[in-house]
């Protein structure tokens, strides 16, 4: 399911729910379910990434606003595969497939791409499995009811950090121009 969800079809939150459900039934194998789901997601992402590498720019430009495509490509040129980690962690409606296609179009090398997906999806599925192991059925109910509440603070903290970093870089660039 993780392969299919990360490649061509969109099955929002199915892989997440399966990791949690399987972990609740077999709590001692939580790491196995997280690892297999992460592996499936990496494989599916690599399939979509390959499409981006083989001429997906036309597909991306046809499917997304040109301004967003240009901005995404600029991020990849500047930061490489690191761009993938945050969207890999975030749940739907984060447009992860768009980031995967743009990684292929921008020429990110396969190894850093796979490593970034491993880090992001591993954190997501590993965290969900760990929570399910420790909290059981309560975790499933809690995640379904509070998914946005859980993600919003993480996203907010990440956004504040990125804005602070961006502001610091602009400040330093401006000071260099003065000197």
Long-range contacts (C-beta under 8 A, 24 or more apart in sequence): 1-37, 1-40, 2-36, 2-37, 2-38, 2-39, 2-40, 2-41, 2-44, 2-125, 3-40, 3-41, 3-43, 3-44, 3-47, 4-44, 5-41, 5-44, 6-40, 6-41, 6-42, 6-43, 6-44, 6-45, 6-47, 6-48, 6-96, 6-97, 6-100, 7-43, 7-44, 7-45, 7-47, 7-48, 8-44, 8-47, 8-48, 10-92, 10-97, 12-91, 12-92, 12-93, 13-91, 13-92, 13-147, 15-40, 15-41, 15-125, 16-91, 16-124, 16-125, 16-128, 16-143, 17-140, 19-125, 19-128, 19-129, 19-132, 20-128, 20-129, 20-131, 20-132, 20-139, 20-140, 20-143, 21-140, 23-128, 23-129, 23-132, 23-133, 24-132, 24-136, 24-137, 24-139, 24-140, 27-132, 27-133, 27-136, 28-133, 30-129, 30-130, 30-132, 30-133, 31-126, 31-129, 33-125, 33-129, 34-122, 34-125, 34-126, 34-128, 34-129, 34-130, 35-122, 37-121, 37-125, 38-118, 38-121, 38-122, 38-125, 38-126, 41-117, 41-121, 41-125, 42-114, 42-117, 42-118, 42-121, 45-100, 45-113, 45-114, 45-117, 45-121, 46-110, 46-113, 46-114, 46-117, 48-97, 48-100, 48-101, 48-104, 49-100, 49-101, 49-103, 49-104, 49-108, 49-110, 49-113, 50-104, 51-101, 51-104, 52-100, 52-101, 52-102, 52-103, 52-104, 52-105, 53-104, 53-105, 53-107, 54-104, 56-101, 56-104, 56-105, 57-105, 59-101, 60-98, 60-101, 60-102, 60-105, 63-98, 64-98, 68-98, 69-102, 72-98, 72-99, 72-102, 72-106, 73-102, 73-105, 73-106, 76-102, 76-103, 76-106, 76-107, 76-108, 77-106, 80-108, 80-112, 81-108, 81-109, 81-112, 81-113, 81-115, 81-116, 82-116, 83-116, 84-113, 84-116, 84-117, 84-120, 85-116, 85-119, 85-120, 86-120, 86-158, 87-120, 88-116, 88-117, 88-119, 88-120, 88-121, 88-123, 88-124, 89-120, 89-121, 89-123, 89-124, 89-154, 90-124, 90-151, 90-155, 91-124, 91-147, 91-151
